[in-house]
């Protein structure tokens, strides 16, 4: 019978006992998953010569594609580079569908033909053209006119001849060419020109055509429009939507401005509503101490594997987005930025998304990576969403999943509504959901050492808690594992930093669980760096010394109080495997002090005599 294969590396399991409980730490790298704008906004300058309506093409920067605004508009805006208010459009220049270029047909008829004919366009007449001249000759004769430049017409066919207008006459209703057949000879000689397709200008100032691969745009000015400026070049700033090839991949960014530049503005133009959830959540995480954030846009993946912008109410899109994170080894906190204020997101959809995060946590734990999931509901659009009963029921259900093994790594915020100041002077405060409080808490976890409890610490950037909770309500929330956020004076703060695991104090206290994860990561990394170790008589001692060195460092940093019983051995049945055991005492936070006092009711001895003083 073959032995079970185990690859080289380090595996760690926790021996839970009443004396030791659950201990831990976690180096905190935060990832936000949520809805983005779906594109970057970029601008390119295009110069037109001011003499013709010839199309101008530009290539989208390598590594991405241009996304049209809608079915008829390629650009967000087109503004004069010198004077942005200039143009026929409001504001700037207007884009339209491509117009229709005029087509006229020349027919030479009769029998036994000979001689010549001429063509007249808008008062200008060609030289003599042979009755049997080729299309190229007819084109050259037309282009020799002072009012037709090379490229303004094309001529095809061997008779009849199709004359198509282009260049400065593209998309225009042009005068009819007139044929003079007086010098043609033969029986019934005739030269006539008729309009077969009338030219129609585009409705706007220019038309744009995007290539099939979305990498090249051809811009054609409308005839007699802003582009014809007597030879004076015109430079236009075309603003467009750019989707980088790696836009939907996770990326680490170090400021709120970077997030907004790539994924969209946090607020709308008036500053009265959230425009891009991921950007708004990122601003709160940075405000509360995050040094950097991994941003994973919400994605959708079709049957061909093509990735596009995801939909918040589609749980499969969240599953796909989480799969994208499996190769990111240093993510330790995940916040799904979603709430019931999003279209189609009900209480049940919200809970399903949390369960997907838990599945990801359990999967990554099997890969040796410990991750926290931070959750928050949203009651900003309806008080019935994420109410007390819903939060407690969800907390209980989430805590029981996977045999309760994931609960200690989940934080669930209560209540579901908070207020933040609006950037617009005099505007009402902005109501935001618990998902944004969860992002702020994630920023705090990133800022504070792992053993620092968040209990009684103020959350920056919030004005008030949006829902009133009595003390009994807060206690009941906490008993279900909810992290209560409360108002104390003008401060919005964490009441008690707890996890969803209420089974014992070591798994309940967030700082203790974080510290345990850090111990695990520190021991694993140190041993892994030393492998392979020769399995000789000193191998067990080497393993023991490595672990003692790690624990000494953690004790010096006060991330653990003490440790004991460090033991190491090489397994007798398989000398390629080693085992290390130890126990340590975590740094528990002192959260509650019970003060007992008594009243001293003893009186005097009863012999006190009162005498009146006589003056």
C-alpha positions in Angstrom: 0.0 0.0 0.0 1.5 3.3 -1.1 2.0 6.0 1.6 0.2 9.3 1.3 2.3 11.8 -0.5 3.1 15.1 1.2 5.1 17.7 -0.8 8.1 19.6 0.8 6.9 22.4 3.0 5.4 23.2 6.4 1.9 22.3 7.6 0.6 23.6 10.9 -2.4 22.5 13.0 -3.7 24.0 16.2 -4.1 21.9 19.4 -7.0 23.4 21.2 -7.1 22.8 24.9 -8.9 24.6 27.8 -5.6 25.9 29.1 -4.3 27.4 25.9 -7.4 28.2 23.8 -7.0 29.8 20.4 -4.0 32.1 19.9 -2.8 34.1 16.9 -1.7 36.9 14.7 -2.2 38.1 11.2 0.0 40.4 9.1 -2.7 42.6 7.6 -2.9 43.2 3.8 -6.4 44.3 2.9 -8.3 43.4 -0.3 -11.5 45.2 -1.3 -13.8 43.5 -3.8 -16.6 45.5 -5.4 -18.2 47.3 -8.3 -15.9 49.7 -10.3 -16.7 52.0 -13.1 -15.3 49.4 -15.5 -12.8 51.7 -17.3 -10.3 54.4 -17.0 -10.9 57.9 -18.5 -8.1 59.0 -20.9 -7.7 61.9 -23.3 -5.8 62.1 -26.6 -5.1 65.1 -28.7 -5.8 64.9 -32.4 -4.9 67.6 -34.9 -6.8 68.3 -38.1 -5.2 70.3 -40.9 -8.1 72.8 -41.3 -8.1 72.3 -45.1 -10.0 69.1 -45.7 -12.5 66.6 -44.2 -10.0 63.8 -44.5 -10.4 61.2 -41.8 -7.7 61.0 -39.1 -7.0 57.7 -37.3 -5.4 57.1 -34.0 -4.4 53.9 -32.2 -5.5 53.2 -28.6 -2.4 52.8 -26.3 -1.1 49.3 -26.3 -2.2 47.0 -23.6 -5.9 47.9 -23.7 -9.0 48.7 -25.8 -11.4 51.6 -26.2 -14.9 51.0 -24.8 -17.7 53.0 -26.5 -19.9 55.2 -24.3 -23.0 53.7 -26.0 -24.1 52.3 -29.4 -23.7 55.7 -31.2 -21.0 57.5 -29.2 -17.4 56.6 -29.1 -16.1 59.5 -27.1 -17.0 60.9 -23.7 -16.3 64.4 -25.0 -14.5 66.4 -27.7 -13.2 69.8 -26.7 -11.0 72.4 -28.4 -7.5 72.2 -26.9 -7.2 76.0 -26.9 -10.7 77.0 -26.0 -12.8 74.2 -24.5 -16.0 76.2 -24.9 -15.6 76.5 -28.6 -17.5 74.3 -31.0 -20.9 73.6 -32.4 -21.8 71.2 -29.7 -22.8 72.0 -26.2 -20.4 71.5 -24.6 -17.7 71.1 -27.2 -18.1 69.2 -30.5 -20.8 66.7 -31.1 -20.4 63.2 -32.4 -22.8 61.6 -34.9 -23.2 58.5 -36.9 -21.2 58.5 -40.1 -22.9 60.5 -42.9 -23.4 59.3 -46.5 -21.0 60.3 -49.3 -22.5 61.2 -52.6 -22.3 58.8 -55.6 -22.8 59.9 -59.2 -22.8 57.7 -62.3 -21.4 58.7 -65.7 -22.8 56.9 -68.8 -21.4 57.2 -72.3 -23.8 55.6 -74.9 -24.2 55.3 -78.6 -22.7 53.2 -81.4 -19.6 53.6 -83.4 -18.4 56.2 -80.9 -15.5 58.5 -81.2 -14.4 61.9 -80.2 -14.3 63.5 -76.7 -16.4 64.9 -73.9 -15.9 67.2 -70.9 -17.2 67.3 -67.3 -18.1 70.4 -65.4 -18.2 70.5 -61.6 -19.5 73.5 -59.7 -18.4 75.9 -62.5 -15.1 74.3 -63.3 -14.7 72.3 -66.6 -12.2 69.6 -67.4 -10.2 69.3 -70.6 -11.3 66.9 -73.3 -11.7 63.3 -72.2 -11.6 60.5 -74.9 -14.9 58.7 -75.4 -13.2 55.4 -74.2 -11.0 56.8 -71.5 -10.3 54.6 -68.5 -11.6 55.3 -65.0 -8.2 56.5 -63.9 -8.1 59.0 -66.7 -11.5 60.4 -65.8 -10.4 60.7 -62.1 -7.2 62.5 -63.1 -9.3 65.0 -65.3 -11.5 65.8 -62.3 -8.6 66.2 -59.9 -7.0 68.6 -62.3 -9.9 71.0 -61.5 -9.1 73.8 -59.1 -12.0 72.8 -56.8 -11.3 69.0 -56.6 -8.1 68.0 -54.9 -6.4 64.6 -55.1 -8.4 62.2 -53.0 -11.7 64.1 -53.3 -13.2 61.6 -55.8 -12.8 58.0 -56.8 -13.8 56.6 -60.2 -14.5 52.9 -60.8 -15.9 50.8 -63.6 -15.5 50.5 -67.3 -18.7 52.2 -68.3 -20.9 53.2 -66.7 -18.4 54.9 -64.4 -19.1 55.3 -60.7 -17.9 58.6 -59.2 -17.8 58.6 -55.4 -17.0 61.8 -53.5 -14.5 61.7 -50.6 -12.0 64.0 -48.9 -13.4 67.5 -48.5 -16.7 66.4 -50.1 -17.2 63.3 -48.0 -20.7 63.2 -46.4 -21.9 66.2 -48.4 -24.7 66.8 -50.8 -22.6 68.1 -53.7 -23.5 69.7 -57.1 -24.2 67.4 -60.0 -21.4 66.9 -62.5 -22.6 68.1 -65.9 -21.3 66.3 -69.1 -20.8 68.1 -72.4 -21.0 65.5 -75.3 -20.9 68.0 -78.2 -17.6 66.6 -79.5 -18.7 63.0 -79.3 -19.1 61.3 -82.7 -21.0 58.2 -83.8 -24.6 57.1 -83.9 -26.7 58.8 -81.1 -23.7 59.7 -79.0 -24.6 60.7 -75.4 -22.8 61.5 -72.1 -24.9 61.9 -69.0 -24.4 62.0 -65.2 -27.0 61.2 -62.7 -27.0 61.1 -58.9 -27.4 57.5 -57.7 -26.8 58.2 -54.0 -27.3 61.7 -52.5 -24.7 62.9 -50.0 -25.9 63.3 -46.4 -23.8 65.1 -43.8 -23.5 63.6 -40.3 -25.8 65.2 -37.8 -22.9 66.3 -35.6 -19.5 67.8 -36.0 -17.7 64.5 -36.6 -18.2 60.8 -36.9 -16.0 58.1 -35.3 -15.6 54.5 -36.4 -14.0 52.0 -34.0 -12.2 49.0 -35.4 -13.4 45.5 -34.8 -10.7 44.8 -32.2 -11.4 48.2 -30.5 -7.9 49.4 -30.8 -8.1 52.0 -33.7 -10.5 54.9 -34.1 -11.1 56.8 -37.4 -12.5 60.3 -36.9 -14.1 62.0 -39.9 -15.2 65.7 -39.6 -18.5 66.6 -41.1 -18.4 68.8 -44.2 -18.5 72.6 -43.8 -18.1 72.2 -40.0 -15.6 73.4 -37.5 -12.7 71.6 -39.1 -12.6 73.9 -42.2 -10.7 76.9 -40.9 -8.8 78.1 -44.0 -5.7 76.1 -43.4 -5.4 76.8 -39.7 -4.9 73.4 -37.9 -7.4 72.5 -35.2 -6.4 70.5 -32.2 -9.1 68.6 -30.3 -8.9 66.8 -27.0 -10.9 63.5 -27.4 -11.8 61.9 -24.0 -12.6 58.2 -24.1 -13.0 55.1 -22.0 -9.9 52.9 -21.8 -10.0 49.4 -20.5 -6.5 48.0 -19.8 -6.0 44.3 -20.6 -5.3 43.8 -16.9 -8.0 46.1 -15.6 -10.0 43.3 -14.0 -7.0 41.7 -12.4 -6.1 42.4 -8.7 -3.8 45.4 -8.3 -2.1 46.9 -5.3 -2.5 50.7 -4.9 -1.2 53.1 -2.3 -3.6 56.0 -2.3 -7.3 56.9 -2.7 -6.4 59.0 -5.7 -4.8 56.1 -7.5 -7.9 54.0 -6.9 -10.2 56.7 -8.2 -8.0 57.3 -11.2 -8.2 53.7 -12.3 -11.6 52.6 -11.1 -13.8 55.8 -11.0 -14.6 58.7 -8.7 -15.8 57.9 -5.2 -18.7 60.4 -5.4 -20.9 61.8 -8.2 -20.2 65.3 -9.7 -22.4 67.0 -7.1 -20.8 65.1 -4.2 -24.2 63.9 -3.0 -24.1 60.2 -3.7 -21.6 57.3 -4.0 -20.5 56.9 -7.7 -18.0 54.0 -7.4 -18.4 51.8 -4.4 -14.9 50.4 -4.5 -13.4 53.9 -4.6 -15.5 55.2 -1.7 -14.6 52.1 0.4 -10.9 52.6 -0.4 -11.0 56.2 0.7 -12.3 55.1 4.1 -9.7 52.3 4.4 -6.9 54.7 3.7 -8.3 57.3 6.0 -8.3 54.8 8.8 -4.6 53.8 8.3 -4.2 51.4 5.4 -0.9 51.9 3.7 -1.9 50.0 0.6 -4.9 48.1 -0.7 -5.3 45.2 -3.1 -8.3 46.1 -5.3 -10.2 43.3 -7.1 -12.9 44.6 -9.4 -16.1 42.6 -9.5 -16.0 40.6 -12.7 -18.2 38.4 -14.9 -16.7 35.7 -17.0 -18.6 34.3 -20.0 -18.5 30.7 -21.4 -15.5 31.7 -23.6 -13.6 33.0 -20.6 -14.0 36.7 -21.6 -13.9 38.9 -18.5 -16.2 42.0 -18.2 -17.6 44.2 -15.5 -19.6 42.1 -12.9 -23.1 42.7 -11.5 -23.5 43.1 -7.7 -26.6 41.0 -7.5 -25.1 38.0 -9.4 -23.5 35.7 -6.9 -21.5 33.9 -9.5 -19.7 37.1 -10.4 -18.5 37.3 -6.7 -17.4 33.7 -6.9 -15.4 34.4 -10.1 -13.9 37.5 -8.5 -12.7 35.5 -5.4 -11.1 32.9 -7.7 -9.0 35.7 -9.1 -7.5 36.1 -5.7 -6.2 32.6 -5.2 -2.8 33.4 -6.5 -2.4 36.5 -4.3 -0.5 35.0 -1.3 -0.3 38.1 0.9 -4.0 39.0 1.2 -5.1 38.6 4.8 -8.3 40.6 5.0 -11.1 40.6 2.4 -14.0 43.1 2.4 -16.9 42.5 0.0 -18.0 46.1 -0.8 -21.7 45.4 -1.4 -25.0 46.3 0.3 -28.7 46.0 -0.1 -28.8 49.6 -1.6 -27.4 48.0 -4.8 -29.9 47.0 -7.4 -31.2 43.5 -6.9 -29.2 42.8 -3.7 -31.6 41.5 -1.1 -30.8 40.2 2.4 -30.5 36.7 1.0 -28.2 37.7 -1.8 -26.1 39.6 0.7 -25.8 36.5 2.9 -24.9 34.4 -0.1 -22.0 36.7 -0.8 -20.7 36.4 2.7 -20.9 32.6 2.4 -18.8 32.8 -0.8 -16.2 34.7 1.1 -16.2 32.1 3.8 -15.8 29.4 1.2 -12.7 31.3 -0.1 -11.4 31.6 3.4 -11.8 27.8 4.0 -10.2 27.0 0.6 -7.2 29.3 1.2 -6.8 27.9 4.7 -6.2 24.6 3.0 -3.5 26.3 1.0 -1.9 27.5 4.1 -3.2 31.1 4.0 -5.3 32.6 6.8 -7.7 35.3 5.8 -10.2 37.4 7.7 -13.6 38.3 6.1 -15.2 41.6 7.2 -18.9 42.0 6.5 -21.4 44.8 6.7 -25.1 45.1 5.6 -26.7 48.3 4.2 -30.0 49.7 5.5 -29.7 53.1 3.9 -32.5 52.6 1.4 -34.8 50.5 3.6 -34.9 50.0 7.4 -36.1 46.5 6.8 -32.8 45.6 5.2 -30.1 44.4 7.6 -32.2 45.0 10.7 -31.3 43.6 14.1 -33.1 40.3 13.6 -31.5 39.8 10.2 -28.0 40.6 11.4 -28.3 38.2 14.4 -29.8 35.4 12.3 -27.1 35.8 9.6 -24.3 35.9 12.3 -25.6 32.6 13.8 -25.8 30.9 10.4 -22.3 32.1 9.3 -20.8 31.1 12.7 -22.0 27.5 12.3 -20.6 26.9 8.8 -17.7 24.6 8.2 -18.1 23.3 11.7 -17.5 26.7 13.2 -13.8 26.7 12.0 -14.2 29.9 10.0 -16.1 31.9 12.5 -13.1 33.2 14.4 -11.8 34.8 11.1 -15.1 36.7 10.4 -16.1 40.2 11.6 -19.7 41.3 11.1 -20.5 45.0 11.7 -23.6 46.2 13.5 -25.7 48.3 12.8 -26.1 48.7 9.1 -26.3 52.5 8.7 -23.9 55.4 9.4 -23.5 59.0 8.4 -20.5 60.8 6.9 -20.0 64.4 6.1 -20.7 65.5 2.5 -17.9 67.4 0.8 -20.5 69.9 -0.4 -20.9 72.8 1.9 -24.4 73.0 3.4 -25.4 69.6 2.0 -27.0 66.9 4.1 -24.8 64.2 5.7 -24.3 61.2 3.5 -25.9 57.9 4.7 -23.6 54.9 4.1 -24.0 51.2 4.7 -22.1 48.9 7.0 -20.0 47.7 4.1 -18.2 51.0 4.3 -17.7 50.7 8.0 -16.2 47.3 7.4 -13.7 48.9 4.9 -12.8 51.4 7.6 -12.3 48.7 10.2 -10.1 46.9 7.7 -8.0 50.0 7.4 -7.6 50.1 11.2 -6.5 46.5 11.2 -3.8 47.4 8.7 -2.7 50.3 10.8 -2.5 48.7 14.3 -0.2 45.9 15.5 -1.9 42.6 15.5 -2.2 42.4 19.3 -3.8 45.8 19.6 -7.5 45.5 20.2 -9.8 47.8 18.4 -12.1 48.0 21.4 -13.0 51.6 22.3 -11.0 52.9 19.3 -12.5 55.7 17.2 -13.3 55.1 13.6 -12.3 58.1 11.5 -14.5 59.8 9.1 -17.9 59.1 10.5 -20.3 61.7 12.0 -22.9 59.5 13.7 -24.3 56.0 14.0 -27.4 55.8 11.9 -29.5 53.5 14.0 -30.2 53.8 17.7 -29.3 50.8 19.9 -30.1 50.4 23.5 -27.5 48.9 25.8 -29.5 45.6 25.9 -29.6 45.6 22.0 -25.8 46.1 21.9 -25.2 43.3 24.4 -27.6 41.0 22.4 -25.7 41.8 19.2 -22.4 41.0 20.8 -23.7 37.8 22.1 -24.3 36.7 18.5 -20.8 37.7 17.6 -21.5 41.0 16.0 -19.0 43.8 16.3 -21.0 46.7 17.6 -20.2 50.3 16.5 -21.5 52.9 18.9 -21.7 56.6 19.4 -19.9 58.1 22.4 -20.3 61.8 22.5 -19.1 63.0 19.1 -17.0 59.9 18.5 -18.0 56.8 16.5 -16.1 53.9 17.9 -15.8 50.1 18.2 -17.6 49.0 21.3 -15.9 45.6 21.5 -13.7 44.0 18.7 -15.1 40.6 18.5 -15.4 37.8 15.9 -18.4 35.7 15.0 -17.0 32.8 17.2 -18.5 33.1 20.6 -17.5 29.6 21.8 -14.5 30.8 23.9 -12.6 34.0 24.7 -9.6 33.0 22.7 -11.6 32.8 19.5 -13.9 35.7 20.3 -11.3 38.4 20.8 -10.2 39.7 17.4 -6.7 40.7 18.5 -6.0 37.3 19.9 -7.1 35.6 16.7 -5.0 38.0 14.7 -2.0 37.3 16.9 -2.5 33.5 16.4 -2.4 33.9 12.6 0.8 35.9 13.0 2.4 33.1 15.1 1.4 30.6 12.4 2.8 32.6 9.6 6.0 33.5 11.4 6.8 29.8 12.4 5.9 28.5 8.9 8.0 31.1 7.1 11.0 30.6 9.3 11.0 26.8 9.0 10.2 26.9 5.3 13.2 29.1 4.8 15.5 26.5 6.5 14.2 23.5 4.5 15.6 21.1 3.5 17.3 20.1 6.8 19.5 17.0 6.9 17.6 14.4 8.9 20.6 13.5 11.1 20.9 13.5 14.9 20.8 17.3 15.1 17.7 17.8 12.9 15.3 17.9 15.9 17.5 20.4 17.7 17.7 22.6 14.6 13.9 22.7 14.3 13.5 23.4 18.0 16.0 26.3 17.9 14.2 27.8 14.9 10.9 27.8 16.6 12.4 29.1 19.9 14.0 31.9 17.9 10.6 32.9 16.4 8.8 32.7 19.8 11.5 34.8 21.5 11.1 37.5 18.9 7.3 37.5 19.3 7.7 37.7 23.0 10.1 40.6 22.7 7.5 42.4 20.5 4.9 41.6 23.2 2.8 39.7 20.6 2.8 36.7 23.0 3.2 36.8 26.8 5.2 33.6 27.1 5.8 30.1 25.6 6.7 26.7 26.9 7.1 23.0 26.0 8.9 23.5 22.7 9.5 19.9 21.4 10.8 18.7 18.1 11.4 15.3 16.6 12.0 13.5 13.3 9.3 10.8 12.8 10.6 7.3 13.2 8.5 5.8 10.4 9.4 8.5 7.9 12.6 10.3 8.4 11.7 12.9 5.8 9.1 14.4 8.1 9.6 16.4 11.3 7.2 17.6 14.0 7.3 20.6 16.3 5.0 21.2 19.3 4.8 24.1 21.6 2.3 26.2 23.6 2.2 29.9 24.3 0.1 32.4 26.2 -1.5 35.0 24.1 -1.8 38.7 25.0 -5.4 38.9 26.1 -7.0 42.3 26.3 -8.5 43.3 29.6 -11.9 44.5 28.5 -14.0 44.3 31.6 -13.4 45.1 35.2 -15.9 44.2 37.9 -15.7 46.7 40.8 -17.0 45.4 44.1 -17.5 47.7 47.0 -19.4 47.9 50.3 -20.8 50.6 52.4 -19.5 51.1 55.9 -22.7 51.4 57.9 -21.0 51.4 61.4 -21.9 54.2 63.7 -20.4 55.8 66.8 -20.1 54.2 70.2 -23.3 55.8 71.5 -21.5 57.6 74.4 -21.2 60.9 72.7 -22.3 63.7 75.1 -23.5 67.0 73.8 -23.1 70.0 76.0 -24.2 73.5 75.5 -21.6 76.2 75.6 -22.5 79.1 77.9 -21.0 82.4 77.1 
